[in-house]
Amino acid sequence: MKRTTLMLPDELALAIEREARRRSSSISKVTREALEERFNPPAGRRRKVPFANLGRSDQRHTARDMEDLLDEDWGRAGRP
C-alpha cells in the first residue's frame, strides 16, 4: 500500500472525520473506500462516461467543437 498526503478543504476533512467517528473506523479507511468507490467501481458496474455518444451526434460540427464539448461534459462530471 502506498502512503499519500492529501490537502483537503476544511469542510471536507471535517466530513471525513465525522464519518470515521460514526463508523468507528479510521480516517484512512473512510477516505480509501470513498476513493475506491469513485475511481475503481465494483466489477460489473459500468462507470458513466458523459461523452460516450459524442461520435453519434449527427452534427457536422462535433469534431470541430470537440474540445469545448468535452470541457462542458467533464466540468459537469466534477473533473479534477
TAQUIDA-V571240 format. One record per run of one state. SS is the DSSP state (~ for helix, > for strand, _ for the rest). FROM is the first residue (numbers start at 1). LEN is the number of residues. If there is no record, write none. Layout:
SS;FROM;LEN  SS;FROM;LEN
//
This chain:
_;1;9  ~;10;14  _;24;3  ~;27;13  _;40;14  ~;54;3  _;57;9  ~;66;11  _;77;4
//
